[in-house]
Amino acid sequence: MAVPKRKTSKARRNTRRSSVWKLDAPALVKCSNCGEFKLAHRACKSCGMYKGRAVLVEAEA
């Protein structure tokens, strides 16, 4: 079984671990119909449009 030749320094260890635990914020784009921010490749929650057509029907109350 392979055994490390030298101890890994704290700086090297922390550098390796630093980017693993960071989460990216979701990429938001403006809706072409209403201008609200929405997730890419998903229907707009405010107007219900996706790729220029209505896909979500708002409930009438």
PQR file of N, CA, C, O and H, with PARSE charges and radii, in Angstrom:
ATOM      1  N   MET A   1       0.839  -1.185   0.000 -0.4000 1.5000
ATOM      2  CA  MET A   1       0.000   0.000   0.000 -0.0000 2.0000
ATOM      3  C   MET A   1       0.881   1.245   0.000  0.5500 1.7000
ATOM      4  O   MET A   1       1.897   1.287   0.694 -0.5500 1.4000
ATOM      5  N   ALA A   2       0.499   2.257  -0.773 -0.4000 1.5000
ATOM      6  CA  ALA A   2       1.295   3.473  -0.881 -0.0000 2.0000
ATOM      7  C   ALA A   2       1.213   4.286   0.397  0.5500 1.7000
ATOM      8  O   ALA A   2       0.148   4.419   1.001 -0.5500 1.4000
ATOM      9  H   ALA A   2      -0.327   2.223  -1.337  0.4000 1.0000
ATOM     10  N   VAL A   3       2.346   4.824   0.795 -0.4000 1.5000
ATOM     11  CA  VAL A   3       2.434   5.637   2.000 -0.0000 2.0000
ATOM     12  C   VAL A   3       3.037   6.980   1.612  0.5500 1.7000
ATOM     13  O   VAL A   3       4.012   7.012   0.862 -0.5500 1.4000
ATOM     14  H   VAL A   3       3.210   4.716   0.304  0.4000 1.0000
ATOM     15  N   PRO A   4       2.482   8.102   2.103 -0.5600 1.5000
ATOM     16  CA  PRO A   4       3.054   9.411   1.768  0.2800 2.0000
ATOM     17  C   PRO A   4       4.493   9.539   2.248  0.5500 1.7000
ATOM     18  O   PRO A   4       4.825   9.133   3.362 -0.5500 1.4000
ATOM     19  N   LYS A   5       5.341  10.106   1.401 -0.4000 1.5000
ATOM     20  CA  LYS A   5       6.755  10.255   1.751 -0.0000 2.0000
ATOM     21  C   LYS A   5       6.963  11.384   2.759  0.5500 1.7000
ATOM     22  O   LYS A   5       7.815  11.287   3.641 -0.5500 1.4000
ATOM     23  H   LYS A   5       5.071  10.437   0.496  0.4000 1.0000
ATOM     24  N   ARG A   6       6.184  12.448   2.624 -0.4000 1.5000
ATOM     25  CA  ARG A   6       6.302  13.578   3.530 -0.0000 2.0000
ATOM     26  C   ARG A   6       4.909  14.002   4.007  0.5500 1.7000
ATOM     27  O   ARG A   6       3.896  13.694   3.379 -0.5500 1.4000
ATOM     28  H   ARG A   6       5.492  12.527   1.907  0.4000 1.0000
ATOM     29  N   LYS A   7       4.890  14.717   5.140 -0.4000 1.5000
ATOM     30  CA  LYS A   7       3.635  15.238   5.667 -0.0000 2.0000
ATOM     31  C   LYS A   7       3.134  16.360   4.755  0.5500 1.7000
ATOM     32  O   LYS A   7       3.918  17.207   4.327 -0.5500 1.4000
ATOM     33  H   LYS A   7       5.713  14.966   5.650  0.4000 1.0000
ATOM     34  N   THR A   8       1.864  16.369   4.463 -0.4000 1.5000
ATOM     35  CA  THR A   8       1.265  17.444   3.679 -0.0000 2.0000
ATOM     36  C   THR A   8       1.132  18.678   4.563  0.5500 1.7000
ATOM     37  O   THR A   8       0.566  18.615   5.654 -0.5500 1.4000
ATOM     38  H   THR A   8       1.227  15.681   4.811  0.4000 1.0000
ATOM     39  N   SER A   9       1.656  19.790   4.085 -0.4000 1.5000
ATOM     40  CA  SER A   9       1.620  21.012   4.888 -0.0000 2.0000
ATOM     41  C   SER A   9       0.189  21.531   5.009  0.5500 1.7000
ATOM     42  O   SER A   9      -0.679  21.195   4.205 -0.5500 1.4000
ATOM     43  H   SER A   9       2.116  19.842   3.199  0.4000 1.0000
ATOM     44  N   LYS A  10      -0.034  22.347   6.022 -0.4000 1.5000
ATOM     45  CA  LYS A  10      -1.363  22.913   6.248 -0.0000 2.0000
ATOM     46  C   LYS A  10      -1.777  23.800   5.082  0.5500 1.7000
ATOM     47  O   LYS A  10      -2.945  23.805   4.691 -0.5500 1.4000
ATOM     48  H   LYS A  10       0.672  22.620   6.675  0.4000 1.0000
ATOM     49  N   ALA A  11      -0.828  24.550   4.522 -0.4000 1.5000
ATOM     50  CA  ALA A  11      -1.147  25.440   3.407 -0.0000 2.0000
ATOM     51  C   ALA A  11      -1.576  24.640   2.179  0.5500 1.7000
ATOM     52  O   ALA A  11      -2.552  24.995   1.519 -0.5500 1.4000
ATOM     53  H   ALA A  11       0.120  24.546   4.839  0.4000 1.0000
ATOM     54  N   ARG A  12      -0.856  23.568   1.871 -0.4000 1.5000
ATOM     55  CA  ARG A  12      -1.202  22.749   0.705 -0.0000 2.0000
ATOM     56  C   ARG A  12      -2.537  22.049   0.913  0.5500 1.7000
ATOM     57  O   ARG A  12      -3.357  21.973  -0.001 -0.5500 1.4000
ATOM     58  H   ARG A  12      -0.062  23.280   2.408  0.4000 1.0000
ATOM     59  N   ARG A  13      -2.746  21.541   2.119 -0.4000 1.5000
ATOM     60  CA  ARG A  13      -4.001  20.868   2.432 -0.0000 2.0000
ATOM     61  C   ARG A  13      -5.183  21.828   2.330  0.5500 1.7000
ATOM     62  O   ARG A  13      -6.211  21.491   1.742 -0.5500 1.4000
ATOM     63  H   ARG A  13      -2.080  21.603   2.862  0.4000 1.0000
ATOM     64  N   ASN A  14      -5.037  23.028   2.906 -0.4000 1.5000
ATOM     65  CA  ASN A  14      -6.121  24.000   2.899 -0.0000 2.0000
ATOM     66  C   ASN A  14      -6.391  24.550   1.507  0.5500 1.7000
ATOM     67  O   ASN A  14      -7.536  24.859   1.176 -0.5500 1.4000
ATOM     68  H   ASN A  14      -4.202  23.301   3.384  0.4000 1.0000
ATOM     69  N   THR A  15      -5.343  24.676   0.682 -0.4000 1.5000
ATOM     70  CA  THR A  15      -5.531  25.125  -0.693 -0.0000 2.0000
ATOM     71  C   THR A  15      -6.343  24.111  -1.472  0.5500 1.7000
ATOM     72  O   THR A  15      -7.216  24.486  -2.255 -0.5500 1.4000
ATOM     73  H   THR A  15      -4.413  24.426   0.952  0.4000 1.0000
ATOM     74  N   ARG A  16      -6.073  22.859  -1.272 -0.4000 1.5000
ATOM     75  CA  ARG A  16      -6.801  21.804  -1.964 -0.0000 2.0000
ATOM     76  C   ARG A  16      -8.266  21.783  -1.529  0.5500 1.7000
ATOM     77  O   ARG A  16      -9.149  21.548  -2.354 -0.5500 1.4000
ATOM     78  H   ARG A  16      -5.364  22.555  -0.636  0.4000 1.0000
ATOM     79  N   ARG A  17      -8.527  22.020  -0.276 -0.4000 1.5000
ATOM     80  CA  ARG A  17      -9.887  21.942   0.259 -0.0000 2.0000
ATOM     81  C   ARG A  17     -10.697  23.214   0.032  0.5500 1.7000
ATOM     82  O   ARG A  17     -11.923  23.190   0.145 -0.5500 1.4000
ATOM     83  H   ARG A  17      -7.809  22.211   0.394  0.4000 1.0000
ATOM     84  N   SER A  18     -10.043  24.310  -0.283 -0.4000 1.5000
ATOM     85  CA  SER A  18     -10.711  25.610  -0.280 -0.0000 2.0000
ATOM     86  C   SER A  18     -11.847  25.709  -1.293  0.5500 1.7000
ATOM     87  O   SER A  18     -12.891  26.285  -0.986 -0.5500 1.4000
ATOM     88  H   SER A  18      -9.047  24.330  -0.375  0.4000 1.0000
ATOM     89  N   SER A  19     -11.668  25.164  -2.491 -0.4000 1.5000
ATOM     90  CA  SER A  19     -12.676  25.351  -3.525 -0.0000 2.0000
ATOM     91  C   SER A  19     -13.743  24.265  -3.517  0.5500 1.7000
ATOM     92  O   SER A  19     -14.743  24.393  -4.224 -0.5500 1.4000
ATOM     93  H   SER A  19     -10.820  24.696  -2.741  0.4000 1.0000
ATOM     94  N   VAL A  20     -13.565  23.225  -2.759 -0.4000 1.5000
ATOM     95  CA  VAL A  20     -14.501  22.101  -2.784 -0.0000 2.0000
ATOM     96  C   VAL A  20     -15.821  22.469  -2.113  0.5500 1.7000
ATOM     97  O   VAL A  20     -16.887  22.057  -2.569 -0.5500 1.4000
ATOM     98  H   VAL A  20     -12.753  23.121  -2.185  0.4000 1.0000
ATOM     99  N   TRP A  21     -15.751  23.234  -1.042 -0.4000 1.5000
ATOM    100  CA  TRP A  21     -16.937  23.472  -0.219 -0.0000 2.0000
ATOM    101  C   TRP A  21     -17.703  24.718  -0.610  0.5500 1.7000
ATOM    102  O   TRP A  21     -18.744  25.002  -0.018 -0.5500 1.4000
ATOM    103  H   TRP A  21     -14.885  23.568  -0.672  0.4000 1.0000
ATOM    104  N   LYS A  22     -17.219  25.475  -1.594 -0.4000 1.5000
ATOM    105  CA  LYS A  22     -17.892  26.710  -1.970 -0.0000 2.0000
ATOM    106  C   LYS A  22     -19.012  26.416  -2.956  0.5500 1.7000
ATOM    107  O   LYS A  22     -18.822  25.673  -3.919 -0.5500 1.4000
ATOM    108  H   LYS A  22     -16.373  25.244  -2.074  0.4000 1.0000
ATOM    109  N   LEU A  23     -20.161  26.992  -2.717 -0.4000 1.5000
ATOM    110  CA  LEU A  23     -21.291  26.841  -3.625 -0.0000 2.0000
ATOM    111  C   LEU A  23     -21.396  28.077  -4.511  0.5500 1.7000
ATOM    112  O   LEU A  23     -21.125  29.194  -4.071 -0.5500 1.4000
ATOM    113  H   LEU A  23     -20.316  27.596  -1.935  0.4000 1.0000
ATOM    114  N   ASP A  24     -21.790  27.867  -5.752 -0.4000 1.5000
ATOM    115  CA  ASP A  24     -21.992  28.983  -6.663 -0.0000 2.0000
ATOM    116  C   ASP A  24     -23.436  29.443  -6.599  0.5500 1.7000
ATOM    117  O   ASP A  24     -24.354  28.637  -6.451 -0.5500 1.4000
ATOM    118  H   ASP A  24     -22.011  26.960  -6.110  0.4000 1.0000
ATOM    119  N   ALA A  25     -23.621  30.725  -6.709 -0.4000 1.5000
ATOM    120  CA  ALA A  25     -24.975  31.260  -6.769 -0.0000 2.0000
ATOM    121  C   ALA A  25     -25.591  30.866  -8.107  0.5500 1.7000
ATOM    122  O   ALA A  25     -24.884  30.822  -9.114 -0.5500 1.4000
ATOM    123  H   ALA A  25     -22.875  31.380  -6.829  0.4000 1.0000
ATOM    124  N   PRO A  26     -26.878  30.582  -8.140 -0.5600 1.5000
ATOM    125  CA  PRO A  26     -27.496  30.200  -9.411  0.2800 2.0000
ATOM    126  C   PRO A  26     -27.453  31.361 -10.407  0.5500 1.7000
ATOM    127  O   PRO A  26     -27.643  32.520 -10.040 -0.5500 1.4000
ATOM    128  N   ALA A  27     -27.201  31.027 -11.660 -0.4000 1.5000
ATOM    129  CA  ALA A  27     -27.126  32.044 -12.703 -0.0000 2.0000
ATOM    130  C   ALA A  27     -28.533  32.529 -13.033  0.5500 1.7000
ATOM    131  O   ALA A  27     -29.389  31.747 -13.447 -0.5500 1.4000
ATOM    132  H   ALA A  27     -27.046  30.085 -11.959  0.4000 1.0000
ATOM    133  N   LEU A  28     -28.759  33.802 -12.849 -0.4000 1.5000
ATOM    134  CA  LEU A  28     -30.072  34.389 -13.117 -0.0000 2.0000
ATOM    135  C   LEU A  28     -30.010  35.179 -14.420  0.5500 1.7000
ATOM    136  O   LEU A  28     -29.028  35.866 -14.701 -0.5500 1.4000
ATOM    137  H   LEU A  28     -28.064  34.437 -12.512  0.4000 1.0000
ATOM    138  N   VAL A  29     -31.076  35.066 -15.208 -0.4000 1.5000
ATOM    139  CA  VAL A  29     -31.192  35.819 -16.448 -0.0000 2.0000
ATOM    140  C   VAL A  29     -32.522  36.570 -16.420  0.5500 1.7000
ATOM    141  O   VAL A  29     -33.444  36.185 -15.702 -0.5500 1.4000
ATOM    142  H   VAL A  29     -31.874  34.508 -14.979  0.4000 1.0000
ATOM    143  N   LYS A  30     -32.613  37.635 -17.200 -0.4000 1.5000
ATOM    144  CA  LYS A  30     -33.866  38.396 -17.257 -0.0000 2.0000
ATOM    145  C   LYS A  30     -34.831  37.722 -18.207  0.5500 1.7000
ATOM    146  O   LYS A  30     -34.445  37.254 -19.278 -0.5500 1.4000
ATOM    147  H   LYS A  30     -31.863  37.948 -17.783  0.4000 1.0000
ATOM    148  N   CYS A  31     -36.083  37.678 -17.807 -0.4000 1.5000
ATOM    149  CA  CYS A  31     -37.142  37.143 -18.660 -0.0000 2.0000
ATOM    150  C   CYS A  31     -37.336  38.092 -19.843  0.5500 1.7000
ATOM    151  O   CYS A  31     -37.409  39.308 -19.662 -0.5500 1.4000
ATOM    152  H   CYS A  31     -36.396  38.058 -16.937  0.4000 1.0000
ATOM    153  N   SER A  32     -37.419  37.536 -21.046 -0.4000 1.5000
ATOM    154  CA  SER A  32     -37.569  38.380 -22.234 -0.0000 2.0000
ATOM    155  C   SER A  32     -38.960  39.005 -22.321  0.5500 1.7000
ATOM    156  O   SER A  32     -39.157  39.994 -23.027 -0.5500 1.4000
ATOM    157  H   SER A  32     -37.359  36.549 -21.193  0.4000 1.0000
ATOM    158  N   ASN A  33     -39.913  38.434 -21.609 -0.4000 1.5000
ATOM    159  CA  ASN A  33     -41.291  38.942 -21.669 -0.0000 2.0000
ATOM    160  C   ASN A  33     -41.544  40.032 -20.624  0.5500 1.7000
ATOM    161  O   ASN A  33     -41.989  41.128 -20.964 -0.5500 1.4000
ATOM    162  H   ASN A  33     -39.753  37.630 -21.036  0.4000 1.0000
ATOM    163  N   CYS A  34     -41.256  39.727 -19.340 -0.4000 1.5000
ATOM    164  CA  CYS A  34     -41.610  40.668 -18.269 -0.0000 2.0000
ATOM    165  C   CYS A  34     -40.402  41.349 -17.630  0.5500 1.7000
ATOM    166  O   CYS A  34     -40.567  42.347 -16.928 -0.5500 1.4000
ATOM    167  H   CYS A  34     -40.894  38.837 -19.064  0.4000 1.0000
ATOM    168  N   GLY A  35     -39.191  40.835 -17.854 -0.4000 1.5000
ATOM    169  CA  GLY A  35     -37.994  41.463 -17.300 -0.0000 2.0000
ATOM    170  C   GLY A  35     -37.621  41.002 -15.908  0.5500 1.7000
ATOM    171  O   GLY A  35     -36.628  41.477 -15.357 -0.5500 1.4000
ATOM    172  H   GLY A  35     -39.057  40.024 -18.424  0.4000 1.0000
ATOM    173  N   GLU A  36     -38.389  40.086 -15.316 -0.4000 1.5000
ATOM    174  CA  GLU A  36     -38.058  39.543 -13.994 -0.0000 2.0000
ATOM    175  C   GLU A  36     -36.848  38.625 -14.118  0.5500 1.7000
ATOM    176  O   GLU A  36     -36.601  38.049 -15.178 -0.5500 1.4000
ATOM    177  H   GLU A  36     -39.196  39.701 -15.764  0.4000 1.0000
ATOM    178  N   PHE A  37     -36.099  38.494 -13.032 -0.4000 1.5000
ATOM    179  CA  PHE A  37     -34.991  37.554 -13.030 -0.0000 2.0000
ATOM    180  C   PHE A  37     -35.526  36.145 -12.826  0.5500 1.7000
ATOM    181  O   PHE A  37     -36.417  35.925 -12.006 -0.5500 1.4000
ATOM    182  H   PHE A  37     -36.300  38.961 -12.172  0.4000 1.0000
ATOM    183  N   LYS A  38     -34.978  35.187 -13.575 -0.4000 1.5000
ATOM    184  CA  LYS A  38     -35.412  33.798 -13.485 -0.0000 2.0000
ATOM    185  C   LYS A  38     -34.218  32.898 -13.699  0.5500 1.7000
ATOM    186  O   LYS A  38     -33.177  33.355 -14.172 -0.5500 1.4000
ATOM    187  H   LYS A  38     -34.254  35.365 -14.241  0.4000 1.0000
ATOM    188  N   LEU A  39     -34.346  31.620 -13.360 -0.4000 1.5000
ATOM    189  CA  LEU A  39     -33.299  30.654 -13.629 -0.0000 2.0000
ATOM    190  C   LEU A  39     -33.269  30.347 -15.118  0.5500 1.7000
ATOM    191  O   LEU A  39     -34.312  30.312 -15.770 -0.5500 1.4000
ATOM    192  H   LEU A  39     -35.192  31.249 -12.976  0.4000 1.0000
ATOM    193  N   ALA A  40     -32.090  30.127 -15.648 -0.4000 1.5000
ATOM    194  CA  ALA A  40     -31.950  29.847 -17.072 -0.0000 2.0000
ATOM    195  C   ALA A  40     -32.604  28.513 -17.421  0.5500 1.7000
ATOM    196  O   ALA A  40     -32.593  27.581 -16.618 -0.5500 1.4000
ATOM    197  H   ALA A  40     -31.243  30.155 -15.117  0.4000 1.0000
ATOM    198  N   HIS A  41     -33.165  28.427 -18.607 -0.4000 1.5000
ATOM    199  CA  HIS A  41     -33.797  27.211 -19.142 -0.0000 2.0000
ATOM    200  C   HIS A  41     -34.986  26.757 -18.304  0.5500 1.7000
ATOM    201  O   HIS A  41     -35.265  25.561 -18.225 -0.5500 1.4000
ATOM    202  H   HIS A  41     -33.174  29.185 -19.260  0.4000 1.0000
ATOM    203  N   ARG A  42     -35.685  27.695 -17.681 -0.4000 1.5000
ATOM    204  CA  ARG A  42     -36.873  27.375 -16.899 -0.0000 2.0000
ATOM    205  C   ARG A  42     -37.938  28.427 -17.175  0.5500 1.7000
ATOM    206  O   ARG A  42     -37.633  29.553 -17.567 -0.5500 1.4000
ATOM    207  H   ARG A  42     -35.458  28.667 -17.746  0.4000 1.0000
ATOM    208  N   ALA A  43     -39.182  28.043 -16.965 -0.4000 1.5000
ATOM    209  CA  ALA A  43     -40.281  28.980 -17.193 -0.0000 2.0000
ATOM    210  C   ALA A  43     -40.247  30.080 -16.140  0.5500 1.7000
ATOM    211  O   ALA A  43     -39.860  29.847 -14.995 -0.5500 1.4000
ATOM    212  H   ALA A  43     -39.430  27.128 -16.647  0.4000 1.0000
ATOM    213  N   CYS A  44     -40.651  31.267 -16.535 -0.4000 1.5000
ATOM    214  CA  CYS A  44     -40.697  32.413 -15.628 -0.0000 2.0000
ATOM    215  C   CYS A  44     -41.844  32.217 -14.644  0.5500 1.7000
ATOM    216  O   CYS A  44     -42.959  31.880 -15.041 -0.5500 1.4000
ATOM    217  H   CYS A  44     -40.966  31.456 -17.465  0.4000 1.0000
ATOM    218  N   LYS A  45     -41.569  32.427 -13.370 -0.4000 1.5000
ATOM    219  CA  LYS A  45     -42.610  32.232 -12.349 -0.0000 2.0000
ATOM    220  C   LYS A  45     -43.604  33.380 -12.311  0.5500 1.7000
ATOM    221  O   LYS A  45     -44.734  33.208 -11.856 -0.5500 1.4000
ATOM    222  H   LYS A  45     -40.663  32.700 -13.047  0.4000 1.0000
ATOM    223  N   SER A  46     -43.193  34.553 -12.787 -0.4000 1.5000
ATOM    224  CA  SER A  46     -44.108  35.685 -12.696 -0.0000 2.0000
ATOM    225  C   SER A  46     -45.081  35.752 -13.879  0.5500 1.7000
ATOM    226  O   SER A  46     -46.255  36.074 -13.692 -0.5500 1.4000
ATOM    227  H   SER A  46     -42.275  34.693 -13.157  0.4000 1.0000
ATOM    228  N   CYS A  47     -44.610  35.454 -15.081 -0.4000 1.5000
ATOM    229  CA  CYS A  47     -45.509  35.570 -16.237 -0.0000 2.0000
ATOM    230  C   CYS A  47     -45.833  34.218 -16.878  0.5500 1.7000
ATOM    231  O   CYS A  47     -46.779  34.134 -17.661 -0.5500 1.4000
ATOM    232  H   CYS A  47     -43.657  35.193 -15.233  0.4000 1.0000
ATOM    233  N   GLY A  48     -45.084  33.168 -16.573 -0.4000 1.5000
ATOM    234  CA  GLY A  48     -45.382  31.840 -17.092 -0.0000 2.0000
ATOM    235  C   GLY A  48     -44.911  31.580 -18.506  0.5500 1.7000
ATOM    236  O   GLY A  48     -45.354  30.618 -19.133 -0.5500 1.4000
ATOM    237  H   GLY A  48     -44.316  33.236 -15.936  0.4000 1.0000
ATOM    238  N   MET A  49     -44.023  32.414 -19.023 -0.4000 1.5000
ATOM    239  CA  MET A  49     -43.547  32.255 -20.392 -0.0000 2.0000
ATOM    240  C   MET A  49     -42.242  31.457 -20.427  0.5500 1.7000
ATOM    241  O   MET A  49     -41.418  31.541 -19.516 -0.5500 1.4000
ATOM    242  H   MET A  49     -43.664  33.195 -18.513  0.4000 1.0000
ATOM    243  N   TYR A  50     -42.076  30.682 -21.502 -0.4000 1.5000
ATOM    244  CA  TYR A  50     -40.819  29.970 -21.751 -0.0000 2.0000
ATOM    245  C   TYR A  50     -40.624  29.891 -23.255  0.5500 1.7000
ATOM    246  O   TYR A  50     -41.482  29.372 -23.970 -0.5500 1.4000
ATOM    247  H   TYR A  50     -42.745  30.614 -22.242  0.4000 1.0000
ATOM    248  N   LYS A  51     -39.511  30.398 -23.731 -0.4000 1.5000
ATOM    249  CA  LYS A  51     -39.182  30.432 -25.162 -0.0000 2.0000
ATOM    250  C   LYS A  51     -40.281  31.104 -25.989  0.5500 1.7000
ATOM    251  O   LYS A  51     -40.603  30.651 -27.088 -0.5500 1.4000
ATOM    252  H   LYS A  51     -38.815  30.819 -23.150  0.4000 1.0000
ATOM    253  N   GLY A  52     -40.851  32.183 -25.454 -0.4000 1.5000
ATOM    254  CA  GLY A  52     -41.818  32.962 -26.196 -0.0000 2.0000
ATOM    255  C   GLY A  52     -43.242  32.427 -26.208  0.5500 1.7000
ATOM    256  O   GLY A  52     -44.091  32.957 -26.924 -0.5500 1.4000
ATOM    257  H   GLY A  52     -40.590  32.550 -24.562  0.4000 1.0000
ATOM    258  N   ARG A  53     -43.518  31.391 -25.432 -0.4000 1.5000
ATOM    259  CA  ARG A  53     -44.897  30.895 -25.387 -0.0000 2.0000
ATOM    260  C   ARG A  53     -45.295  30.643 -23.939  0.5500 1.7000
ATOM    261  O   ARG A  53     -44.446  30.381 -23.087 -0.5500 1.4000
ATOM    262  H   ARG A  53     -42.829  30.961 -24.850  0.4000 1.0000
ATOM    263  N   ALA A  54     -46.592  30.725 -23.673 -0.4000 1.5000
ATOM    264  CA  ALA A  54     -47.097  30.541 -22.313 -0.0000 2.0000
ATOM    265  C   ALA A  54     -47.151  29.059 -21.997  0.5500 1.7000
ATOM    266  O   ALA A  54     -47.814  28.292 -22.694 -0.5500 1.4000
ATOM    267  H   ALA A  54     -47.282  30.937 -24.365  0.4000 1.0000
ATOM    268  N   VAL A  55     -46.449  28.656 -20.938 -0.4000 1.5000
ATOM    269  CA  VAL A  55     -46.455  27.248 -20.542 -0.0000 2.0000
ATOM    270  C   VAL A  55     -47.078  27.056 -19.169  0.5500 1.7000
ATOM    271  O   VAL A  55     -47.564  25.968 -18.862 -0.5500 1.4000
ATOM    272  H   VAL A  55     -45.910  29.280 -20.372  0.4000 1.0000
ATOM    273  N   LEU A  56     -47.072  28.083 -18.346 -0.4000 1.5000
ATOM    274  CA  LEU A  56     -47.705  28.006 -17.028 -0.0000 2.0000
ATOM    275  C   LEU A  56     -48.994  28.814 -17.054  0.5500 1.7000
ATOM    276  O   LEU A  56     -48.993  29.998 -17.391 -0.5500 1.4000
ATOM    277  H   LEU A  56     -46.676  28.967 -18.595  0.4000 1.0000
ATOM    278  N   VAL A  57     -50.084  28.165 -16.696 -0.4000 1.5000
ATOM    279  CA  VAL A  57     -51.376  28.848 -16.646 -0.0000 2.0000
ATOM    280  C   VAL A  57     -51.617  29.274 -15.213  0.5500 1.7000
ATOM    281  O   VAL A  57     -51.603  28.445 -14.303 -0.5500 1.4000
ATOM    282  H   VAL A  57     -50.085  27.203 -16.422  0.4000 1.0000
ATOM    283  N   GLU A  58     -51.839  30.575 -15.006 -0.4000 1.5000
ATOM    284  CA  GLU A  58     -52.061  31.072 -13.660 -0.0000 2.0000
ATOM    285  C   GLU A  58     -53.469  30.699 -13.203  0.5500 1.7000
ATOM    286  O   GLU A  58     -54.426  30.787 -13.973 -0.5500 1.4000
ATOM    287  H   GLU A  58     -51.850  31.249 -15.745  0.4000 1.0000
ATOM    288  N   ALA A  59     -53.582  30.283 -11.945 -0.4000 1.5000
ATOM    289  CA  ALA A  59     -54.891  29.884 -11.398 -0.0000 2.0000
ATOM    290  C   ALA A  59     -55.758  31.125 -11.206  0.5500 1.7000
ATOM    291  O   ALA A  59     -55.304  32.137 -10.672 -0.5500 1.4000
ATOM    292  H   ALA A  59     -52.805  30.211 -11.320  0.4000 1.0000
ATOM    293  N   GLU A  60     -57.013  31.033 -11.648 -0.4000 1.5000
ATOM    294  CA  GLU A  60     -57.932  32.147 -11.481 -0.0000 2.0000
ATOM    295  C   GLU A  60     -58.617  32.023 -10.131  0.5500 1.7000
ATOM    296  O   GLU A  60     -59.222  30.997  -9.818 -0.5500 1.4000
ATOM    297  H   GLU A  60     -57.383  30.211 -12.082  0.4000 1.0000
ATOM    298  N   ALA A  61     -58.514  33.078  -9.336 -0.4000 1.5000
ATOM    299  CA  ALA A  61     -59.107  33.033  -7.999 -0.0000 2.0000
ATOM    300  C   ALA A  61     -60.121  34.122  -7.814  0.5500 1.7000
ATOM    301  O   ALA A  61     -60.720  34.232  -6.744 -0.5500 1.4000
ATOM    302  H   ALA A  61     -58.023  33.911  -9.590  0.4000 1.0000
TER
END
